[in-house]
Amino acid sequence: MPPARKRPRTYDPAKTRKAVLAQFGNVREAVGALTAEQLALPTRLGEWAVRDLAAHITMAVESVSRALERPEPLKAELNPLDYASATATFAGAIAEDSRGLAEADPDVTALYTQVGRRITDALAAAPQSRVVDTRAGGMLLDDYLLTRTIELVVHTDDLNAAVPGLDVPYDRHALATCVRLLADTLAARAPGGSTEVRIPPYAVVQCVEGPRHTRGTPPNVVETDPLTWIRLATGRLEWAAALDDAKVSASGERADLSALLPLMS
């Protein structure tokens, strides 16, 4: 008898919208207090300085407002688990656009204020059933907003890594959504039930082909904390380094996820 198909995880659209606005607000407050010297600091994202990263974050959020301005597609072609692979081909263009925006809008505080106002107004007027035209294809608005939690949380971590003592806080719902979406992406990429991946307190998924676990302690277990998981899934941290630093525990012959990570980079 084939295993039952897993139901896709559901998310509360109102909470997702609130989380996106809250995390953008956290970043806006922190970025607005940065000095010119701090904005010029390097980041772990290649040639990007903090100013480029800050500009990119506004682009990730502004993409919602701009998508709502375009004609509505006939149907949603993508779901949130398609996000990691669907956007990979646009990485070069996104990087170029981010640097261009940083040069064109040197007043970071004003840029964040404008983007924040536009997305707040746009979401207030947009129905949950709205389909939006994204760079990668048509998506339901509230599915696309789920992907914005990944952008916001991942780049909040990038900012905190680049600027000593910055410590931009994480909205709990945004962090939880990011963790769960990336965990479910792993499970979709490597379907199966032989390995259990635990990211407490937000997510547990089973993945990888092999003997299916039914009761008791699973034979193959991976466990880590939310930020370490996000860094592994997005290529900020290598699997071997995470093991060496005891940032992740992995037991069992099918607990090595190195061939499956990162999910996006």
Secondary structure, DSSP 8 states (H G I E B T S, - for coil): ------------HHHHHHHHHHHHHHHHHHHHT--HHHHTSB-SSTT-BHHHHHHHHHHHHHHHHHHHHS---SS----GGGHHHHTGGGHHHHHHHHHHHHHH---HHHHHHHHHHHHHHHHHH--TT-EEE-SSSEEEHHHHHHHHHHHHHHHHHHHHHHSTT------HHHHHHHHHHHHHHHHHHS--SSEEEEETTTEEEEESSSS---SSS-SEEEEE-HHHHHHHHTTSS-HHHHHHTTSEEEESTT---TTT--S--
